[in-house]
Amino acid sequence: MTVTVPVPAAAALSSVRRLFDAEIERGLETGVQLSVSYRGQVVDLAVGDNGSGAPMTDDTYVPWTCSSKPLGAIAFARAWESGALDLDTPVCKVLPEFTGGGKEGVRVRDLLTHTTGMPDPMLSVDAGGAEAASWADIDALIWAVICATPTETLPGAGMVYNPITNWFVLDRLLAAVNGAGPGDSYRELISLLGLGAVLGTDPSLPADRLAVAGTSEDGAAGLEAMRLASALPLPGAGVWGPVRDLRVVGDLLLAGGTHRGTPLIGRASVEALTATHWPGSPYRSICDTDFPYGLGVMTLPSVFGRRCSARTFGHAGGNTSTLLVDPLFDLVVAVYWNGRLDDVKTFARRYALVRALYDDLGLPRLPVGRAARLPGGPGPDHESGQDPA
């Protein structure tokens, strides 16, 4: 176990540590990496092992998967502020190949809100032989598949969360207006933030520095898809790094777009990214394809935990990671659990962490109103004392 504790009042994180120890004992994960910024001070915690027998440390590189999507949103905001793009810019205006099958109606905001009307074609592509191909070949294949895929519903009319395709197109769009290459929208921000994170797995890193996630037998297919996507330099899916780097992304948003005194995007842009642009379909439980969403940011507090305030936003990824920003409490949390669970157990695990952490920090319980139903159980306002689901 490694612990970095510069916050005297919350140094113990005793409830959180007991929770992690119990989850590891139950086999839910082999280890956990946690980074918390509370009122500008930081607590980092690493427990257990990396899945291949080496200790999980603060320096272990873990897959952020979809929790990295806010980086793409920030990259868009920089292009938006420069005047290179607008939310209502048709994608085909910048990328003429992105036409046919109704894609002419897709605008930049549809990419950022997952309302393109397109399924994620990459989830059904046969990836056989992909390991032997170069990244340039894989990149060209992905783009060809996307350009050949029609919309299934009217763009802007409904959400179907799309883990790979939308951010792949967004990155290609940003590359076109910035005169850059694939993935550079992410690499530039990683550099500006001074992070050690990388896009795609870094073959120079020794095995004891990399997390190897496991899962239960019924989750093997989902884990394999996660491993394939995270191994490739895919913006929004393939970032690796310690979660303290992911927490810095949340710190930037909490600080109104400023990093160490340097503004990277304006405060108004942060407000735009973190406001709800897609409200979620009414009269349904939260699912992993349709939920309240901003521009590259999840905006429903009950996705994260019932102790979160109404302005909480962030992102989750791969049923293994979460970035949470709670402005009311001046709090940023980034976590990676080295064990992939199903959706219901993932909600329960995230709720348990939020409850334990907020208790350790002495944060008050807020008045609770009606909220969206969670998968498999009552809404997060229930008072049974048990985790949702």
Buried (B, 14 or more C-beta within 10 A) or exposed (E): EBBEBEBEEBEEBEBBBEBBBEBBEEEBBBBBBBBBBBEEBBBBBBBBBBBEEBBBBBBBBBBBBBBBBBBBBBBBBBBBBEEBBEBEBBBBEBBEEBBEEBBBBBBBBBBBBBBBBBBBBBEEEEBEEBEEEEBEEBBEBBBEBBBEBEBEBEBBEBBBBBBBBBBBBBBBBBBEBBEBEBBBBBBBBBEBBEBEBBBBBBEEEEEEBBBBBBBBEEBEEBBEBBBBBBBBBBBBBBBBBBBBBBBBBBBBBBBBBBBEEEBBBBEEBBEBBBEBBBEBEEEEEBBEBBBBBBBBBBBBBBBBBBBBBEBBBBBBBBBBBBBBBBBEBEBBBBBBBBBBBBBBBBBBBBBBBBBBBBBBBEBEEBEBEEBBBBBBBBBBBBEEEEBBB
